Amino acid sequence: MTTHCCEAMNSRVNVPCDRHDDPFACPDALVTFSAEFQEYGLIIHDGGASSITIAFCPWCGRRLPESQRDSWFDELERRGIDPWADEVPAEFRDERRPASPPQE
């Protein structure tokens, strides 16, 4: 489990909801976190699964980790894995891959 930059972010990323399994469907969910890409985003509640990537915590102001999206796809390509057609290794589906440290 990922520890986020502050307690407010921890509680916002992990909003418990007994009515919605999907945070994009829950009006109380504001922030999403992608462990694979180490990305934070503000959820756009328009019926889809969109978010706007953010670089700073809205509560404590700390810089958030740099996105690992490009390196994620680059590494899969280097290994000859097509993420849309092939099985993606488990270490690419969670926070096990090393991320760049947050910048102060």
Chimera marker file (.cmm) of the C-alpha trace (Angstrom):
<marker_set name="trace">
<marker id="1" x="0.000" y="0.000" z="0.000" r="1" g="1" b="0" radius="0.5"/>
<marker id="2" x="1.261" y="3.435" z="-0.920" r="1" g="1" b="0" radius="0.5"/>
<marker id="3" x="1.823" y="6.094" z="1.715" r="1" g="1" b="0" radius="0.5"/>
<marker id="4" x="0.963" y="9.475" z="0.279" r="1" g="1" b="0" radius="0.5"/>
<marker id="5" x="2.440" y="12.894" z="1.046" r="1" g="1" b="0" radius="0.5"/>
<marker id="6" x="0.109" y="13.788" z="3.933" r="1" g="1" b="0" radius="0.5"/>
<marker id="7" x="-2.777" y="12.434" z="5.974" r="1" g="1" b="0" radius="0.5"/>
<marker id="8" x="-5.302" y="14.485" z="3.988" r="1" g="1" b="0" radius="0.5"/>
<marker id="9" x="-4.089" y="12.911" z="0.728" r="1" g="1" b="0" radius="0.5"/>
<marker id="10" x="-4.194" y="9.443" z="2.323" r="1" g="1" b="0" radius="0.5"/>
<marker id="11" x="-7.818" y="9.939" z="3.279" r="1" g="1" b="0" radius="0.5"/>
<marker id="12" x="-8.830" y="11.478" z="-0.070" r="1" g="1" b="0" radius="0.5"/>
<marker id="13" x="-7.214" y="8.795" z="-2.242" r="1" g="1" b="0" radius="0.5"/>
<marker id="14" x="-8.759" y="6.013" z="-0.163" r="1" g="1" b="0" radius="0.5"/>
<marker id="15" x="-12.314" y="7.342" z="0.276" r="1" g="1" b="0" radius="0.5"/>
<marker id="16" x="-14.443" y="4.483" z="1.613" r="1" g="1" b="0" radius="0.5"/>
<marker id="17" x="-17.859" y="4.265" z="-0.042" r="1" g="1" b="0" radius="0.5"/>
<marker id="18" x="-20.496" y="1.653" z="0.634" r="1" g="1" b="0" radius="0.5"/>
<marker id="19" x="-22.524" y="2.675" z="-2.441" r="1" g="1" b="0" radius="0.5"/>
<marker id="20" x="-19.883" y="2.792" z="-5.206" r="1" g="1" b="0" radius="0.5"/>
<marker id="21" x="-17.171" y="0.272" z="-6.080" r="1" g="1" b="0" radius="0.5"/>
<marker id="22" x="-15.652" y="2.646" z="-8.624" r="1" g="1" b="0" radius="0.5"/>
<marker id="23" x="-14.231" y="5.959" z="-7.361" r="1" g="1" b="0" radius="0.5"/>
<marker id="24" x="-15.151" y="7.577" z="-10.695" r="1" g="1" b="0" radius="0.5"/>
<marker id="25" x="-18.815" y="6.857" z="-9.901" r="1" g="1" b="0" radius="0.5"/>
<marker id="26" x="-18.640" y="8.182" z="-6.335" r="1" g="1" b="0" radius="0.5"/>
<marker id="27" x="-19.325" y="11.919" z="-5.929" r="1" g="1" b="0" radius="0.5"/>
<marker id="28" x="-17.310" y="11.934" z="-2.691" r="1" g="1" b="0" radius="0.5"/>
<marker id="29" x="-14.114" y="10.725" z="-4.403" r="1" g="1" b="0" radius="0.5"/>
<marker id="30" x="-11.997" y="13.683" z="-5.498" r="1" g="1" b="0" radius="0.5"/>
<marker id="31" x="-8.525" y="12.281" z="-6.136" r="1" g="1" b="0" radius="0.5"/>
<marker id="32" x="-7.310" y="9.189" z="-7.937" r="1" g="1" b="0" radius="0.5"/>
<marker id="33" x="-3.890" y="7.566" z="-7.648" r="1" g="1" b="0" radius="0.5"/>
<marker id="34" x="-2.379" y="5.212" z="-10.210" r="1" g="1" b="0" radius="0.5"/>
<marker id="35" x="0.188" y="2.974" z="-8.508" r="1" g="1" b="0" radius="0.5"/>
<marker id="36" x="1.434" y="1.741" z="-11.896" r="1" g="1" b="0" radius="0.5"/>
<marker id="37" x="2.242" y="5.226" z="-13.140" r="1" g="1" b="0" radius="0.5"/>
<marker id="38" x="2.737" y="6.951" z="-9.764" r="1" g="1" b="0" radius="0.5"/>
<marker id="39" x="0.230" y="9.592" z="-10.936" r="1" g="1" b="0" radius="0.5"/>
<marker id="40" x="-2.274" y="11.621" z="-8.968" r="1" g="1" b="0" radius="0.5"/>
<marker id="41" x="-5.294" y="13.203" z="-10.594" r="1" g="1" b="0" radius="0.5"/>
<marker id="42" x="-8.441" y="15.141" z="-9.831" r="1" g="1" b="0" radius="0.5"/>
<marker id="43" x="-11.444" y="13.051" z="-10.849" r="1" g="1" b="0" radius="0.5"/>
<marker id="44" x="-13.723" y="14.531" z="-13.492" r="1" g="1" b="0" radius="0.5"/>
<marker id="45" x="-17.232" y="13.427" z="-12.576" r="1" g="1" b="0" radius="0.5"/>
<marker id="46" x="-18.780" y="13.345" z="-16.043" r="1" g="1" b="0" radius="0.5"/>
<marker id="47" x="-19.826" y="9.699" z="-16.164" r="1" g="1" b="0" radius="0.5"/>
<marker id="48" x="-16.475" y="8.478" z="-17.512" r="1" g="1" b="0" radius="0.5"/>
<marker id="49" x="-13.124" y="7.566" z="-15.990" r="1" g="1" b="0" radius="0.5"/>
<marker id="50" x="-11.195" y="10.769" z="-16.651" r="1" g="1" b="0" radius="0.5"/>
<marker id="51" x="-8.929" y="12.734" z="-14.364" r="1" g="1" b="0" radius="0.5"/>
<marker id="52" x="-6.629" y="15.726" z="-14.601" r="1" g="1" b="0" radius="0.5"/>
<marker id="53" x="-3.057" y="14.934" z="-13.537" r="1" g="1" b="0" radius="0.5"/>
<marker id="54" x="-1.760" y="17.104" z="-10.705" r="1" g="1" b="0" radius="0.5"/>
<marker id="55" x="1.847" y="17.855" z="-9.735" r="1" g="1" b="0" radius="0.5"/>
<marker id="56" x="1.274" y="19.247" z="-6.234" r="1" g="1" b="0" radius="0.5"/>
<marker id="57" x="-0.826" y="18.093" z="-3.293" r="1" g="1" b="0" radius="0.5"/>
<marker id="58" x="-3.919" y="20.295" z="-2.953" r="1" g="1" b="0" radius="0.5"/>
<marker id="59" x="-3.739" y="19.986" z="0.857" r="1" g="1" b="0" radius="0.5"/>
<marker id="60" x="-0.082" y="20.220" z="1.915" r="1" g="1" b="0" radius="0.5"/>
<marker id="61" x="1.421" y="21.750" z="-1.230" r="1" g="1" b="0" radius="0.5"/>
<marker id="62" x="4.202" y="19.181" z="-1.598" r="1" g="1" b="0" radius="0.5"/>
<marker id="63" x="5.389" y="18.253" z="-5.064" r="1" g="1" b="0" radius="0.5"/>
<marker id="64" x="4.045" y="14.826" z="-5.985" r="1" g="1" b="0" radius="0.5"/>
<marker id="65" x="6.231" y="12.107" z="-7.564" r="1" g="1" b="0" radius="0.5"/>
<marker id="66" x="7.023" y="12.494" z="-11.234" r="1" g="1" b="0" radius="0.5"/>
<marker id="67" x="4.793" y="10.376" z="-13.446" r="1" g="1" b="0" radius="0.5"/>
<marker id="68" x="6.283" y="7.045" z="-14.460" r="1" g="1" b="0" radius="0.5"/>
<marker id="69" x="3.847" y="6.590" z="-17.361" r="1" g="1" b="0" radius="0.5"/>
<marker id="70" x="6.466" y="7.005" z="-20.112" r="1" g="1" b="0" radius="0.5"/>
<marker id="71" x="9.026" y="4.769" z="-18.395" r="1" g="1" b="0" radius="0.5"/>
<marker id="72" x="6.280" y="2.148" z="-17.757" r="1" g="1" b="0" radius="0.5"/>
<marker id="73" x="5.490" y="1.900" z="-21.473" r="1" g="1" b="0" radius="0.5"/>
<marker id="74" x="9.179" y="2.153" z="-22.441" r="1" g="1" b="0" radius="0.5"/>
<marker id="75" x="10.126" y="-0.747" z="-20.171" r="1" g="1" b="0" radius="0.5"/>
<marker id="76" x="7.283" y="-2.939" z="-21.413" r="1" g="1" b="0" radius="0.5"/>
<marker id="77" x="8.316" y="-2.189" z="-24.997" r="1" g="1" b="0" radius="0.5"/>
<marker id="78" x="11.947" y="-3.003" z="-24.153" r="1" g="1" b="0" radius="0.5"/>
<marker id="79" x="10.756" y="-6.399" z="-22.850" r="1" g="1" b="0" radius="0.5"/>
<marker id="80" x="8.636" y="-6.986" z="-25.956" r="1" g="1" b="0" radius="0.5"/>
<marker id="81" x="5.341" y="-6.809" z="-24.048" r="1" g="1" b="0" radius="0.5"/>
<marker id="82" x="2.282" y="-5.216" z="-25.631" r="1" g="1" b="0" radius="0.5"/>
<marker id="83" x="0.164" y="-3.963" z="-22.685" r="1" g="1" b="0" radius="0.5"/>
<marker id="84" x="-3.058" y="-4.197" z="-24.752" r="1" g="1" b="0" radius="0.5"/>
<marker id="85" x="-2.459" y="-7.719" z="-26.069" r="1" g="1" b="0" radius="0.5"/>
<marker id="86" x="-0.084" y="-9.463" z="-23.640" r="1" g="1" b="0" radius="0.5"/>
<marker id="87" x="-0.149" y="-10.300" z="-19.941" r="1" g="1" b="0" radius="0.5"/>
<marker id="88" x="1.479" y="-7.425" z="-18.024" r="1" g="1" b="0" radius="0.5"/>
<marker id="89" x="3.846" y="-8.687" z="-15.285" r="1" g="1" b="0" radius="0.5"/>
<marker id="90" x="2.614" y="-8.215" z="-11.713" r="1" g="1" b="0" radius="0.5"/>
<marker id="91" x="5.401" y="-5.764" z="-10.807" r="1" g="1" b="0" radius="0.5"/>
<marker id="92" x="3.987" y="-3.396" z="-13.449" r="1" g="1" b="0" radius="0.5"/>
<marker id="93" x="0.464" y="-3.431" z="-11.983" r="1" g="1" b="0" radius="0.5"/>
<marker id="94" x="1.274" y="-1.913" z="-8.593" r="1" g="1" b="0" radius="0.5"/>
<marker id="95" x="3.816" y="0.239" z="-6.781" r="1" g="1" b="0" radius="0.5"/>
<marker id="96" x="6.688" y="-2.294" z="-6.860" r="1" g="1" b="0" radius="0.5"/>
<marker id="97" x="8.446" y="-0.584" z="-9.757" r="1" g="1" b="0" radius="0.5"/>
<marker id="98" x="10.795" y="2.131" z="-8.517" r="1" g="1" b="0" radius="0.5"/>
<marker id="99" x="9.433" y="5.643" z="-8.866" r="1" g="1" b="0" radius="0.5"/>
<marker id="100" x="11.336" y="8.876" z="-8.988" r="1" g="1" b="0" radius="0.5"/>
<marker id="101" x="11.405" y="10.494" z="-5.539" r="1" g="1" b="0" radius="0.5"/>
<marker id="102" x="9.197" y="13.546" z="-4.989" r="1" g="1" b="0" radius="0.5"/>
<marker id="103" x="10.990" y="16.837" z="-5.503" r="1" g="1" b="0" radius="0.5"/>
<marker id="104" x="10.899" y="19.453" z="-2.750" r="1" g="1" b="0" radius="0.5"/>
<link id1="1" id2="2" r="1" g="1" b="0" radius="0.2"/>
<link id1="2" id2="3" r="1" g="1" b="0" radius="0.2"/>
<link id1="3" id2="4" r="1" g="1" b="0" radius="0.2"/>
<link id1="4" id2="5" r="1" g="1" b="0" radius="0.2"/>
<link id1="5" id2="6" r="1" g="1" b="0" radius="0.2"/>
<link id1="6" id2="7" r="1" g="1" b="0" radius="0.2"/>
<link id1="7" id2="8" r="1" g="1" b="0" radius="0.2"/>
<link id1="8" id2="9" r="1" g="1" b="0" radius="0.2"/>
<link id1="9" id2="10" r="1" g="1" b="0" radius="0.2"/>
<link id1="10" id2="11" r="1" g="1" b="0" radius="0.2"/>
<link id1="11" id2="12" r="1" g="1" b="0" radius="0.2"/>
<link id1="12" id2="13" r="1" g="1" b="0" radius="0.2"/>
<link id1="13" id2="14" r="1" g="1" b="0" radius="0.2"/>
<link id1="14" id2="15" r="1" g="1" b="0" radius="0.2"/>
<link id1="15" id2="16" r="1" g="1" b="0" radius="0.2"/>
<link id1="16" id2="17" r="1" g="1" b="0" radius="0.2"/>
<link id1="17" id2="18" r="1" g="1" b="0" radius="0.2"/>
<link id1="18" id2="19" r="1" g="1" b="0" radius="0.2"/>
<link id1="19" id2="20" r="1" g="1" b="0" radius="0.2"/>
<link id1="20" id2="21" r="1" g="1" b="0" radius="0.2"/>
<link id1="21" id2="22" r="1" g="1" b="0" radius="0.2"/>
<link id1="22" id2="23" r="1" g="1" b="0" radius="0.2"/>
<link id1="23" id2="24" r="1" g="1" b="0" radius="0.2"/>
<link id1="24" id2="25" r="1" g="1" b="0" radius="0.2"/>
<link id1="25" id2="26" r="1" g="1" b="0" radius="0.2"/>
<link id1="26" id2="27" r="1" g="1" b="0" radius="0.2"/>
<link id1="27" id2="28" r="1" g="1" b="0" radius="0.2"/>
<link id1="28" id2="29" r="1" g="1" b="0" radius="0.2"/>
<link id1="29" id2="30" r="1" g="1" b="0" radius="0.2"/>
<link id1="30" id2="31" r="1" g="1" b="0" radius="0.2"/>
<link id1="31" id2="32" r="1" g="1" b="0" radius="0.2"/>
<link id1="32" id2="33" r="1" g="1" b="0" radius="0.2"/>
<link id1="33" id2="34" r="1" g="1" b="0" radius="0.2"/>
<link id1="34" id2="35" r="1" g="1" b="0" radius="0.2"/>
<link id1="35" id2="36" r="1" g="1" b="0" radius="0.2"/>
<link id1="36" id2="37" r="1" g="1" b="0" radius="0.2"/>
<link id1="37" id2="38" r="1" g="1" b="0" radius="0.2"/>
<link id1="38" id2="39" r="1" g="1" b="0" radius="0.2"/>
<link id1="39" id2="40" r="1" g="1" b="0" radius="0.2"/>
<link id1="40" id2="41" r="1" g="1" b="0" radius="0.2"/>
<link id1="41" id2="42" r="1" g="1" b="0" radius="0.2"/>
<link id1="42" id2="43" r="1" g="1" b="0" radius="0.2"/>
<link id1="43" id2="44" r="1" g="1" b="0" radius="0.2"/>
<link id1="44" id2="45" r="1" g="1" b="0" radius="0.2"/>
<link id1="45" id2="46" r="1" g="1" b="0" radius="0.2"/>
<link id1="46" id2="47" r="1" g="1" b="0" radius="0.2"/>
<link id1="47" id2="48" r="1" g="1" b="0" radius="0.2"/>
<link id1="48" id2="49" r="1" g="1" b="0" radius="0.2"/>
<link id1="49" id2="50" r="1" g="1" b="0" radius="0.2"/>
<link id1="50" id2="51" r="1" g="1" b="0" radius="0.2"/>
<link id1="51" id2="52" r="1" g="1" b="0" radius="0.2"/>
<link id1="52" id2="53" r="1" g="1" b="0" radius="0.2"/>
<link id1="53" id2="54" r="1" g="1" b="0" radius="0.2"/>
<link id1="54" id2="55" r="1" g="1" b="0" radius="0.2"/>
<link id1="55" id2="56" r="1" g="1" b="0" radius="0.2"/>
<link id1="56" id2="57" r="1" g="1" b="0" radius="0.2"/>
<link id1="57" id2="58" r="1" g="1" b="0" radius="0.2"/>
<link id1="58" id2="59" r="1" g="1" b="0" radius="0.2"/>
<link id1="59" id2="60" r="1" g="1" b="0" radius="0.2"/>
<link id1="60" id2="61" r="1" g="1" b="0" radius="0.2"/>
<link id1="61" id2="62" r="1" g="1" b="0" radius="0.2"/>
<link id1="62" id2="63" r="1" g="1" b="0" radius="0.2"/>
<link id1="63" id2="64" r="1" g="1" b="0" radius="0.2"/>
<link id1="64" id2="65" r="1" g="1" b="0" radius="0.2"/>
<link id1="65" id2="66" r="1" g="1" b="0" radius="0.2"/>
<link id1="66" id2="67" r="1" g="1" b="0" radius="0.2"/>
<link id1="67" id2="68" r="1" g="1" b="0" radius="0.2"/>
<link id1="68" id2="69" r="1" g="1" b="0" radius="0.2"/>
<link id1="69" id2="70" r="1" g="1" b="0" radius="0.2"/>
<link id1="70" id2="71" r="1" g="1" b="0" radius="0.2"/>
<link id1="71" id2="72" r="1" g="1" b="0" radius="0.2"/>
<link id1="72" id2="73" r="1" g="1" b="0" radius="0.2"/>
<link id1="73" id2="74" r="1" g="1" b="0" radius="0.2"/>
<link id1="74" id2="75" r="1" g="1" b="0" radius="0.2"/>
<link id1="75" id2="76" r="1" g="1" b="0" radius="0.2"/>
<link id1="76" id2="77" r="1" g="1" b="0" radius="0.2"/>
<link id1="77" id2="78" r="1" g="1" b="0" radius="0.2"/>
<link id1="78" id2="79" r="1" g="1" b="0" radius="0.2"/>
<link id1="79" id2="80" r="1" g="1" b="0" radius="0.2"/>
<link id1="80" id2="81" r="1" g="1" b="0" radius="0.2"/>
<link id1="81" id2="82" r="1" g="1" b="0" radius="0.2"/>
<link id1="82" id2="83" r="1" g="1" b="0" radius="0.2"/>
<link id1="83" id2="84" r="1" g="1" b="0" radius="0.2"/>
<link id1="84" id2="85" r="1" g="1" b="0" radius="0.2"/>
<link id1="85" id2="86" r="1" g="1" b="0" radius="0.2"/>
<link id1="86" id2="87" r="1" g="1" b="0" radius="0.2"/>
<link id1="87" id2="88" r="1" g="1" b="0" radius="0.2"/>
<link id1="88" id2="89" r="1" g="1" b="0" radius="0.2"/>
<link id1="89" id2="90" r="1" g="1" b="0" radius="0.2"/>
<link id1="90" id2="91" r="1" g="1" b="0" radius="0.2"/>
<link id1="91" id2="92" r="1" g="1" b="0" radius="0.2"/>
<link id1="92" id2="93" r="1" g="1" b="0" radius="0.2"/>
<link id1="93" id2="94" r="1" g="1" b="0" radius="0.2"/>
<link id1="94" id2="95" r="1" g="1" b="0" radius="0.2"/>
<link id1="95" id2="96" r="1" g="1" b="0" radius="0.2"/>
<link id1="96" id2="97" r="1" g="1" b="0" radius="0.2"/>
<link id1="97" id2="98" r="1" g="1" b="0" radius="0.2"/>
<link id1="98" id2="99" r="1" g="1" b="0" radius="0.2"/>
<link id1="99" id2="100" r="1" g="1" b="0" radius="0.2"/>
<link id1="100" id2="101" r="1" g="1" b="0" radius="0.2"/>
<link id1="101" id2="102" r="1" g="1" b="0" radius="0.2"/>
<link id1="102" id2="103" r="1" g="1" b="0" radius="0.2"/>
<link id1="103" id2="104" r="1" g="1" b="0" radius="0.2"/>
</marker_set>
